[in-house]
Amino acid sequence: GDFLPFPQRRNPGTFDTAGWLHRQGAWGVFDERGQRASVASPGPLERWGDRLAESFRAAVTNGLEPTSREAAVIRAMVLGDSPVDDEPLVEAYRDSGTLHVFSVSGMHVAMIGFIGWFALKWLGVPRRPAIMVIILGMFAYAWVTGMKPPAVRSVTMGTVILGAFFLRRRPDLLNALGFALLLAVLVDGHLIFQPGVQLSFGVVAVMGIATTLATRPFAWISWKEPYLPRLLYSKWQERWLRFREKLSLALGGSTAASVGSIPLTLWHFGFLAPVSILASTLIGVFVLALMSLALLAVFLSPVRPAQEWLNRGNGFVAWTCTWIAETFAAIPGGNHTFARERPGKNFLTVYDPGYGNGAAVLHEDGQTVLFDTASAGGFPP
């Protein structure tokens, strides 16, 4: 065979194969001749992990029609499986700025930790043993879902923060984030060039720096009675105040995350969704409920009827999430798409598919025409 340089992009807007290969650590391309490529079979641990993931996937959707939209949403939110053949569903979440719930990210790992903390506290498990169980649970979830970089980042941060509680030290979000970033670049320095990794670390950094500032516009939500000391609040007054304080903090965190993601989202995707500030906060509540019911369904695997009944209820939660996404996506001016790599108002772009083919796009006065000249073989002499 022959060693060749990286293939360069022949047309605007196409995938940067050369850049992708470089990020994988490759330095050239080997074009083989006369040999059949062989793929090594996965090892025992990989096969066991695949079976475990498949069992997890079935456990959270048993009782639902496998091809239903609700089952697809549950698989997307719990396992990061992209919905197949349902572009309107993906568009609704994208246009509402909530498409991040379809990928296993730090939010999902944090929810696993929160659910585990609540369950272990309800069972009366002491704090220090509970911390170790939660760390193992977060790592197991990240492993089952494919050890995606945002999930690994969140597990690392969660381990550092919970480890500080275990050692009775004061945790620091930005220190934990910096430690996770250091480990990530030591393992693979090319990760920082991936848009998903940049968004994952960048958004968390902005949240750690600006959440307090972003919460100020929502301070009125957690308003307190000035002439009634908090010690004299009734039980329901105290619960209502705690709910409003958490809502104010959630809106502040969502605002910081949305604003912090704007530069990278515009740079990489040319997209902006102002409605995501409220949509992300609202849908996050139902995603937490969906994750909780999905984990409970996994534990109910030995009791199949109860599992199916629970999953059907979770299907309604998934339907509610989709309804929220569709509602916010339909708000006029709720999202904006900015054209990228557009030559100008009127333009002619000639494409080079290779191997003698050819095509051209002519755009003039708001109308577009595609000229597909096909290959030379279609024009015999």
Secondary structure, DSSP 8 states (H G I E B T S, - for coil): -EEE------STTS--HHHHHHHTT---EEE--S---------HHHHHHHHHHHHHHHHTTTTS-TTSHHHHHHHHHHH----SS-HHHHHHHHHTT-GGGGS--HHHHHHHHHHHHHHHHHTT--HHHHHHHHHHHHHHHHHHTT--HHHHHHHHHHHHHHHHHHTT----HHHHHHHHHHHHHHH-GGGGGSHHHHHHHHHHHHHHHHHHHHHGGGGGGG---TTS-GGG--HHHHHHHHHHHHHHHHHHHHHHHHHHHHHHHHHHH-EE-TTHHHHHHHHHHHHHHHHHHHHHHHHTTTSHHHHHHHHHHHHHHHHHHHHHHHHHHTSTTS-EE---S---SSEEEEE--STT--EEEEEETTEEEEEE---GGGS--
